[in-house]
Amino acid sequence: MDDDDKPASLASPACFLHEVGPAYAGLPDPDAPRDWPQVNRWRNAERDRLIAARLAVPAETRAAFGASIAEQVLAEIGSAAGLVISGYWPFRGEPDLRPLLQSLAGSGARTALPVVIAKGQPLEFHAWRPGDPLERGVWNIPIPAAREPVIPDIVLAPVVGYDPACYRLGYGGGFFDRTLAALPRRPRVIGVGYSGARCATIHPQPHDIAMDVIVTENGVVRPYASTTRALT
């Protein structure tokens, strides 16, 4: 792991309560079968807390974090020429990587954005270059106005929270996990988020799929074998 998770303005100790002990955190013992309703309540509360924490950070600080994240993502990708790379439109304080998409497009990559088709369905990825027309999609998030489905080689996935095994806490819709499971070939998935969103574990469920790496403003987190994988 390259990310030493140095304290940042987004950091908060609440996410680490379960390092002290499951009983203190209000969660089941990781070696026991999961009480999924209890885990889901914890995840919902943690999701709300982490989103509120990042929105409370000044915009200029988030912009500086985003620039650092973009630089490290670019280093992770390396030569982008000929690759299809899906980014995202920033939402609720997520790192803004739109300048990175412009840089990637200028270096020969084919860029794309994810599109929500329907609740409970996998995402689609549609080709889009910075400057192309957009329209409002689900939750009013901009999506490409022209529909041109593509299969990405690399997916940049924003995280609400993450753990050292590179499992991602998202918004709870399950879109990314469902999408990765449905794609004809697995892209490389780079999770992006702030170091303060780190949790000891997100208590992954059986359908959760780990990211290949997580990039934060403080460095790159590479997964290790998790001892808290979901038990059935």
SEPA-754574 format. One record per residue (C-alpha): x, y, z. Coordinates in pm, whole numbers, plus 50000, padded with zeros to 5 digits. Layout:
BEGIN
XYZ
...
***
This chain:
BEGIN
500005000050000
501415033649892
498815055050066
499825062850422
496445079850474
497955110450633
495405130650831
493565154950605
490775179550646
488335152450538
489515127950800
487225117151081
487685090351347
484125077551325
484915054551033
487455036051247
485205026651538
485034990751419
488824987851452
488274989651828
485914960251826
482674948951659
480604953051972
481744989152017
480964996751653
477544980751674
478474955651408
478604917651414
481834898951472
483614896751131
484154859551185
480434853251239
477684851350973
476574886350878
473484903451014
472894920550679
470134944650795
472484956751068
475384960250823
473164979250579
472095003450849
475745009850930
476615014850563
473745039250513
474805059650815
478465058950712
477545069350357
475635099550487
478475109250720
481175106950455
479215127050199
478485154150455
482175154950553
483435160150200
480805186450121
481945205750430
485485209050289
486135242250111
485805240149734
489385251949681
490685223849902
488675198049710
490015212849386
493595208749510
492855172949615
491295166249273
494375179249093
496615156249300
494325126549234
494285133948859
498085134648844
498335100949015
495575085448801
497455096548492
500595079448624
498585047548691
497175047348338
500455054148161
500115055647783
496435062147710
496565061947330
493985038247187
492305030847520
488635036347600
488525053747938
485295060948123
485285089748369
482295104848547
480595138248601
481405150548956
478485148549197
478085158649562
481695168749623
483405140749428
486885147549286
486525167348963
488475148248699
487025165848394
490365182748316
491965148248327
489435135248072
490345164247844
494035155847881
493385118947810
491315127247501
494125149547379
496625121247419
494715097147197
492295080347439
488625076447364
486755090147665
483265081147788
480755087348064
478525062448249
474775063848189
472095050448425
469525032248211
467095020748480
467005011748848
468424977048905
470054975948561
473764977748473
475195010948364
476045017548002
479125036847891
478755061647605
481515079147415
481965115647509
484745140947464
484945173147668
482965198947473
480455174147328
476745181547394
475245168947721
471745163547856
470365157348204
470175121448316
469105104548640
469605127248946
470185155148691
473725142848631
474875152748280
475195124348028
476195124147660
473435137547436
474505113747158
474205076847239
477295057347136
477835026947362
481415016247422
483164989747634
485805007147848
489314994447900
489605015748216
486835028148445
487365056648689
484915049948972
484255076249240
483965062549593
482025075049893
484175052850115
486795025950066
488775000650265
492344986950243
491144957250036
489884982749779
486214975449830
484105005749744
481255021149937
479065038549679
475635054349686
473835021849755
472325015249413
474724987149326
475215000848974
479004996648951
479094961249089
476204950848866
477894966848565
481274950648623
479604916648656
477704921648329
480484934748102
481814910347841
485344917247965
486554931648293
488064966548260
490724979348493
488854998148765
490525027548938
488565039949238
489035076649320
488215094749642
489615113949936
491895098350197
489465108250473
486955083450326
489055053750434
487325027750653
488874997650821
486334977250623
483104985250440
481834950450536
481554939150170
478564918650068
478854888049842
478104908349526
480664935749598
483614937249357
486914952449470
488554980249270
491994973049125
493425003249308
492095033749494
493715067449425
493455095149685
495175128749721
497695111649949
498655082449728
497605049449576
496005021549779
496644986849643
494524958349778
495644931450014
493784898850084
490864908950302
490154889250618
486724905550645
485214893150319
481514887450335
480524854050482
477424836050364
***
